[in-house]
């Protein structure tokens, strides 16, 4: 949720309606799509992913974000490039949270 909120603040092409619950729904829908739809797309596109050395996964991530845009009324992404940018931001935020999680697990 925090990464989507930051992206909404920083970039004109990513919009979340001014309601806390819209932000919660964006996070829930993205989590469900990443858990259900994304693995199916990855399996279906294995040859092109191998051919592009994994770069096609970025296209899949942007497509999942655009699907969330299509499903939700309070979440708008102005095209593929903004979806790709949001994908980078979400990946960066996820890696940071995983590092904190690993530190807590060691303690």
Beta strands, then each sheet from edge to edge (+ up, - down):
strand 1: 14-16
strand 2: 75-77
sheet 1: 1+ 2-
end
